[in-house]
Amino acid sequence: MQRIPPVAIGLPVYNGEKYLAESIESVLAQDFGDFDFLISDNCSTDSTWEICNYYKSIDRRVRIHRHQRNWGSGANGEFVFKNTESKYFMWHAHDDKRESNMLGVLLKFLDTNPDYVSCSPRLIAINDKGQPVKCINTSFLWDCDSPVERFLKCFTSYGQCHAIYGLIRRNNLERLLPFPRLELGGDIVMALALILQGKCGQINEGARLFRERVFIDPVEATIHYARTVFGQTKAYQAFPHSSFWKSLIMIILSSTSLSTTDKLWLARTVLTSAPCRGFIGRDLRHKIKMFLVMNPPLYYLVTSIRNSLRPFLNSLIRID
């Protein structure tokens, strides 16, 4: 029988040729090298699959899979998790890099702290050339004994979505299957669901370097994020904000770590919070925007009219 390494790393990718080799090499260069590394290509149309084959040929830890169609990043992210078996799991984005000591210190932390479900590294944003842009000064240290307090601390943290790119215990992730398929905030829902199960730690040694994605064209950005989640067969969700809050409330109500009283109180707190207010209006605006986006000539016409009227409207409310 083949031995199962303590750590599995999953890399779901679609058309990632620009940064993929650099990303893979940062994983293979980890000081702690006892891991299973599964790369799943979502039927890319560029040279992604050739890059995957090359690294499989030079490193026995690399396993690769290619889907026959692009079924979205959500499904592909679930695939790499379900097709590994290690005690600990970590997602790795195709355009991220990791400092070489990161994996070892994350593993050491979880091995010595059994009441923690995950541990996150320090976070540094990098630009298109891989140069550091800024250190994200946010805390992923959600270690209160009370699951309600942990949830609220995570809920009000900036950038909590990045917590799912830390090292996570497999048995805790398995309780979240199937993973949420959301156009907006699926990673936030997963982070909050994990924090209800146990504590999350953070280390200052090692770092995850994540690529800031910049879109010049708002049409490109809007369509990109929807199709990234769902693949080519579905362009967008009709009501993404409503879907996000519905999923979050269901996570709270189905939690086994909360009493009935805590569930109702926490659900009420979330629904009356500032981020939740006006989500129906945001969905209606989103629906109008998506209608325009899916009809680019109309979108650019409306945008052009709005921009030409802006100086006139500003002059109406100018105070001399």
Secondary structure by P-SEA (a helix, b strand, c coil): ccccccbbbbbbbccccccaaaaaaaaaaccccbbbbbbbbcccccaaaaaaaaaaaccccbbbbbbcccccaaaaaaaaaaaccccbbbbbccccccccaaaaaaaaaaaacccccccccbbbbbccccccccccccccccccccaaaaaaaaaacccccccccccccaaaaaaacccccccccaaaaaaaaaaaabbbbbbccbbbbbbbbbbccaaaaaaaaaaaaccccccccccaaaaaaaaaaaaaaacccccaaaaaaaaaaaaacccccaaaaaaaaaaaaaaaaacaaaaaaaaaaaaaaaaaaaaaaccc
